[in-house]
Every structure is written in structure tokens, then in C-alpha cells.
Amino acid sequence: GVQQSFFQLVLDRELGNDAAGNPYRLHPETRIIAAVNHGAEYDVNEMDPALLRRFWVCDIEPSVDDFIAWARNNDIDDVLIDFIQNNPTHLRVDPSQVEPGTVCPNPASWHRVNECLSHMNMLPSDMAGKPSPEGMYALALGLVGTEAAIAFCAFVKDYEVQITAEDVLDGKLTKSEIEKAANSML
């Protein structure tokens, strides 16, 4: 059914039918763009060659720098971004290089870690320099796997928060936060 819908869109430039059975036609200037996850890590059917040859095809392999640029513009926690910058091998693990069924990190799983920690009020920037709160390791373990979870929690625990003059002048810190800060943080 999905393949037939693609063919209807691409070949006939139609999408579904009205109550009388007449097809809905696309506007003549409509452009169709398709994105597909493929490879050993995905359980998907191969695209029909007749459909595939109607698209311009390219493989996109985002780099660590691409992820970091995206993360900075999408509310990903600064400490998590620093972790990936300092540990780029933990951004993505090739699933074909590990045992089947092993949880491996990838950009989407790091995004989920960020969202979950945010909902749990455990953002890494709030936990930096403190022992990992209960649940942080378990959450990371389930989303990015053992090695990445261990490294991430240790990174957050050992993270040294630095306070800049801009932080103070821009009002990002309260007077009590500044007074509580260790001299090594200033």
C-alpha cells in the first residue's frame, strides 16, 4: 500500500481519491522530496527500482560538526554538546560492528537523551560537577548504550562549570549563584 501511494504521487501526481473516486491532483508546481533511512541498522524494504530511478539520489552522512551546529540551534544542552565535541566517537556507532540488539548511540538517541533529561529536570548543565542523579545513568544506558552512558555520566559529574564576565553582566546568574561559585569557576 505504501509503495502504491508513492507510485501514485510520483508517476500520476495524484494523492488519494474523493468520495466519488476521483483522484486529488497535485498542483503543477508541486515538488516531491523523499527521505529514506537505509542500511543494516534499519529494517526496511528495498525501494522498487522503477520508483527509485525517478528520484535524484544522494547519501547524506552528517558529521560531528553538523550535529553540533544543529544541536546549538535546537535547544540541546550545552554540556551534552561539549560531551559530543570531546567524545566524537560516542555520537554514532556503526550497528554492524556490534552484537545484534545492542543499544548504540546515534544523533537521534542523543536528542532523546536531552529531551528526557529535560522532562526529568536533570539537564546536564544543571547537574554539571555534581554526582549523577538517580536515573540519569539508567536513562542514558537505555538510549545510547553502556559505553556512551558511562562516559556521559562521568563527563557530567566531572564537568567544571566556568562563569564568564559576560554571564554576570548579562544577568545569567543570580547574586547568590555567584557568591556560591568556587574561585576556580570564575
C-alpha positions as CSV (number, residue, x, y, z in Angstrom):
1,G,0.0,0.0,0.0
2,V,2.8,2.4,0.8
3,Q,4.6,1.6,-2.4
4,Q,1.4,2.2,-4.4
5,S,0.9,5.5,-2.7
6,F,4.5,6.5,-3.7
7,F,3.8,5.5,-7.3
8,Q,0.6,7.4,-7.4
9,L,2.4,10.6,-6.1
10,V,5.4,10.3,-8.3
11,L,4.0,8.9,-11.5
12,D,0.5,10.2,-11.6
13,R,1.0,13.3,-9.4
14,E,-2.2,12.3,-7.5
15,L,-2.9,11.6,-3.9
16,G,-5.9,9.5,-2.9
17,N,-9.4,9.9,-4.1
18,D,-12.5,11.9,-3.1
19,A,-15.8,10.2,-2.2
20,A,-16.7,9.8,-5.9
21,G,-13.5,8.0,-6.6
22,N,-11.9,11.0,-8.4
23,P,-8.2,11.4,-7.6
24,Y,-6.9,14.5,-5.9
25,R,-4.3,16.1,-8.3
26,L,-1.2,17.9,-7.1
27,H,-0.6,21.5,-8.1
28,P,1.6,21.5,-11.2
29,E,4.4,23.3,-9.4
30,T,4.5,20.8,-6.5
31,R,7.9,19.2,-6.0
32,I,8.1,15.8,-4.3
33,I,11.0,15.1,-2.0
34,A,11.6,11.7,-0.3
35,A,13.9,10.8,2.5
36,V,14.7,7.2,3.4
37,N,16.8,5.6,6.1
38,H,18.7,2.7,4.7
39,G,21.4,0.3,5.7
40,A,21.9,-2.6,8.0
41,E,20.6,-0.7,11.0
42,Y,17.1,-0.3,9.5
43,D,14.6,-3.0,8.8
44,V,13.1,-1.6,5.6
45,N,12.1,-2.9,2.2
46,E,14.2,-2.0,-0.8
47,M,12.7,0.7,-2.9
48,D,11.3,-0.5,-6.2
49,P,13.9,0.3,-8.9
50,A,11.1,1.8,-11.1
51,L,10.3,4.2,-8.4
52,L,13.9,4.9,-7.3
53,R,15.1,5.9,-10.8
54,R,12.6,8.8,-10.7
55,F,14.5,10.5,-7.9
56,W,17.8,12.1,-7.7
57,V,19.6,10.1,-5.0
58,C,22.3,11.1,-2.6
59,D,23.7,9.7,0.6
60,I,24.0,12.1,3.4
61,E,26.4,11.4,6.2
62,P,26.2,14.1,8.9
63,S,29.5,14.9,10.6
64,V,30.1,15.6,14.3
65,D,30.3,19.3,13.3
66,D,26.9,19.1,11.6
67,F,25.4,17.6,14.7
68,I,26.9,20.2,16.9
69,A,25.7,23.0,14.7
70,W,22.2,21.5,14.6
71,A,22.3,20.9,18.4
72,R,23.2,24.6,19.1
73,N,20.1,25.7,17.1
74,N,17.7,23.2,18.7
75,D,18.0,23.7,22.4
76,I,20.3,20.8,23.1
77,D,22.0,21.2,26.5
78,D,25.5,22.9,26.3
79,V,27.1,20.2,28.4
80,L,25.7,17.4,26.2
81,I,27.1,19.3,23.2
82,D,30.5,19.6,24.9
83,F,30.4,15.9,25.6
84,I,30.0,15.1,21.9
85,Q,32.7,17.6,20.9
86,N,35.1,16.0,23.3
87,N,34.0,12.4,22.6
88,P,33.0,12.3,18.9
89,T,33.2,8.5,18.8
90,H,30.1,8.4,21.0
91,L,28.0,10.4,18.6
92,R,27.4,7.4,16.3
93,V,28.4,3.7,16.5
94,D,28.1,1.6,13.4
95,P,25.5,-1.0,14.4
96,S,27.0,-3.6,12.1
97,Q,30.1,-3.6,14.3
98,V,28.3,-4.7,17.5
99,E,26.2,-7.6,18.6
100,P,22.7,-7.6,17.1
101,G,20.2,-6.0,19.6
102,T,22.9,-3.9,21.3
103,V,21.8,-0.3,22.1
104,C,24.1,2.1,20.2
105,P,24.3,5.9,20.2
106,N,23.3,7.9,17.2
107,P,22.3,11.6,16.8
108,A,18.6,10.8,17.3
109,S,19.3,8.9,20.5
110,W,21.3,11.9,21.9
111,H,18.4,14.1,21.1
112,R,16.1,11.8,23.0
113,V,18.5,11.8,26.0
114,N,18.3,15.6,26.0
115,E,14.5,15.6,25.8
116,C,14.1,13.0,28.6
117,L,16.6,14.7,30.9
118,S,14.8,18.0,30.4
119,H,11.5,16.5,31.3
120,M,13.1,14.8,34.4
121,N,14.6,18.2,35.5
122,M,18.1,16.7,35.1
123,L,19.6,18.8,32.3
124,P,23.4,18.1,32.2
125,S,24.2,21.8,32.6
126,D,22.2,21.8,35.9
127,M,23.9,18.6,37.1
128,A,27.4,19.5,36.0
129,G,30.1,19.0,38.6
130,K,27.7,17.0,40.9
131,P,27.2,13.3,41.3
132,S,24.8,11.9,38.7
133,P,21.2,12.0,40.0
134,E,19.4,8.7,40.3
135,G,18.0,7.7,36.9
136,M,20.4,9.6,34.7
137,Y,22.7,6.6,34.0
138,A,19.7,4.2,33.6
139,L,18.1,6.6,31.1
140,A,21.4,7.1,29.1
141,L,22.0,3.3,29.2
142,G,18.7,2.6,27.6
143,L,19.1,5.2,24.9
144,V,22.8,5.3,24.0
145,G,24.2,2.0,25.4
146,T,26.7,1.1,28.1
147,E,29.9,2.7,26.9
148,A,28.4,6.0,25.9
149,A,26.2,6.1,29.1
150,I,29.3,5.5,31.4
151,A,31.3,8.2,29.6
152,F,28.5,10.7,29.5
153,C,27.6,10.4,33.2
154,A,31.3,10.6,34.2
155,F,31.7,13.7,31.9
156,V,28.7,15.5,33.5
157,K,29.9,14.6,37.0
158,D,33.5,15.8,36.3
159,Y,32.4,18.9,34.3
160,E,33.9,22.1,35.5
161,V,31.5,25.0,35.1
162,Q,33.2,28.2,34.1
163,I,31.5,31.5,34.8
164,T,32.5,34.3,32.4
165,A,32.2,38.1,32.9
166,E,29.5,38.0,30.2
167,D,27.4,35.6,32.2
168,V,27.5,38.0,35.1
169,L,26.9,41.2,33.1
170,D,24.1,39.6,31.0
171,G,22.3,38.6,34.2
172,K,22.5,34.9,33.6
173,L,23.4,34.3,37.2
174,T,21.9,35.4,40.4
175,K,23.9,37.1,43.1
176,S,23.6,34.0,45.3
177,E,24.9,31.8,42.5
178,I,27.9,34.0,42.0
179,E,28.6,34.0,45.8
180,K,28.4,30.2,45.9
181,A,30.7,29.7,43.0
182,A,34.2,28.4,43.7
183,N,37.1,30.6,42.8
184,S,38.1,28.0,40.2
185,M,34.9,28.6,38.3
186,L,35.5,32.4,37.9
